[in-house]
Amino acid sequence: MRISLVFVVAAAVVIGALAAWVDLHNTEVQPSLVLIVAGGIVLGFADPRSAWVAGVIIGGAIPTAHIAARITGYPVPYPVELPFTFLAVIVAVVAALIGAKIRPTLDEMLKREP
């Protein structure tokens, strides 16, 4: 059963927005990192073909939120250099690709069981 790309994109936008909100309202990076990794793995597992799309959208929400915060003058709870926020994109894409790899492996394992 294939999940719709529209659903994956919508879910990635919601997860990314939530991770960005958490990141802008928290002094620690771990809570937003958990959302990025978990969301990437789940959406990559749900639709392996569009895993990279979900990863880019989820991870891209963090630098987008920091750029918007700088433009609007919103106070960020911790000092950060904007180029480092783009690491979130790499983390999210890797997480989504891990989820995408788990899906066919699990499907193959379930086919082998009697």
C-alpha positions as CSV (number, residue, x, y, z in Angstrom):
1,M,0.0,0.0,0.0
2,R,1.5,3.3,-1.1
3,I,1.0,6.5,1.0
4,S,0.1,9.6,-1.0
5,L,2.9,12.1,-1.6
6,V,0.5,14.8,-0.5
7,F,0.1,13.1,2.9
8,V,3.8,12.8,3.3
9,V,4.4,16.4,2.5
10,A,1.6,17.6,4.8
11,A,2.9,15.4,7.6
12,A,6.5,16.6,7.1
13,V,5.3,20.3,7.2
14,V,3.5,19.6,10.5
15,I,6.4,17.8,12.0
16,G,8.9,20.4,10.8
17,A,6.8,23.2,12.1
18,L,6.5,21.5,15.5
19,A,10.3,20.9,15.6
20,A,11.0,24.5,14.7
21,W,8.6,25.8,17.3
22,V,10.2,23.6,20.0
23,D,13.6,24.7,18.8
24,L,12.7,28.4,19.1
25,H,11.2,27.9,22.6
26,N,13.8,25.7,24.2
27,T,17.4,26.3,25.3
28,E,18.4,22.7,24.5
29,V,18.6,21.2,21.1
30,Q,17.7,17.6,22.1
31,P,13.8,17.9,22.0
32,S,13.8,19.3,18.5
33,L,16.3,16.7,17.5
34,V,14.1,13.9,18.7
35,L,11.2,15.3,16.7
36,I,13.4,15.6,13.6
37,V,14.8,12.1,13.9
38,A,11.6,10.4,14.9
39,G,9.5,12.2,12.2
40,G,12.1,11.4,9.5
41,I,12.2,7.7,10.4
42,V,8.4,7.4,10.6
43,L,7.8,9.2,7.2
44,G,10.7,7.4,5.6
45,F,9.2,4.1,6.7
46,A,5.7,5.1,5.6
47,D,6.8,6.0,2.1
48,P,10.3,5.0,1.2
49,R,10.1,6.5,-2.3
50,S,9.6,10.0,-1.0
51,A,11.8,9.7,2.2
52,W,14.3,12.3,1.0
53,V,11.4,14.8,0.4
54,A,10.2,14.4,3.9
55,G,13.7,14.7,5.3
56,V,14.3,18.0,3.4
57,I,11.0,19.5,4.5
58,I,11.4,18.4,8.2
59,G,15.0,19.5,8.4
60,G,14.5,22.7,6.4
61,A,12.0,24.0,8.9
62,I,14.8,24.7,11.5
63,P,16.9,27.0,9.4
64,T,13.7,28.6,8.0
65,A,12.5,29.3,11.5
66,H,15.8,30.8,12.5
67,I,16.0,33.0,9.4
68,A,12.4,34.2,10.1
69,A,13.3,34.9,13.7
70,R,16.3,37.0,12.6
71,I,14.2,38.9,10.1
72,T,11.4,39.6,12.5
73,G,13.6,40.3,15.5
74,Y,12.2,37.3,17.5
75,P,14.5,36.5,20.4
76,V,16.1,33.1,20.0
77,P,16.7,31.4,23.4
78,Y,20.3,30.5,22.5
79,P,23.0,31.9,20.2
80,V,23.4,30.1,16.9
81,E,25.1,30.7,13.7
82,L,22.7,30.2,10.8
83,P,24.9,27.9,8.8
84,F,24.9,25.4,11.6
85,T,21.1,25.2,11.5
86,F,21.3,23.5,8.1
87,L,22.8,20.5,9.9
88,A,19.1,19.7,10.7
89,V,18.5,19.0,7.0
90,I,21.3,16.4,6.9
91,V,20.0,14.8,10.1
92,A,16.4,14.7,8.9
93,V,17.4,13.3,5.5
94,V,19.6,10.6,7.0
95,A,16.8,9.7,9.5
96,A,14.2,9.4,6.7
97,L,16.6,7.3,4.6
98,I,17.0,5.0,7.6
99,G,13.3,4.7,7.9
100,A,13.1,4.0,4.1
101,K,15.7,1.2,4.5
102,I,13.8,-0.4,7.4
103,R,10.6,-0.8,5.5
104,P,11.8,-3.2,2.7
105,T,14.0,-5.1,5.2
106,L,11.0,-5.6,7.5
107,D,8.7,-6.5,4.6
108,E,11.3,-9.2,3.5
109,M,11.6,-10.6,7.0
110,L,7.8,-10.9,7.4
111,K,7.5,-12.7,4.0
112,R,10.0,-15.4,5.2
113,E,8.2,-16.3,8.4
114,P,6.0,-19.4,8.0
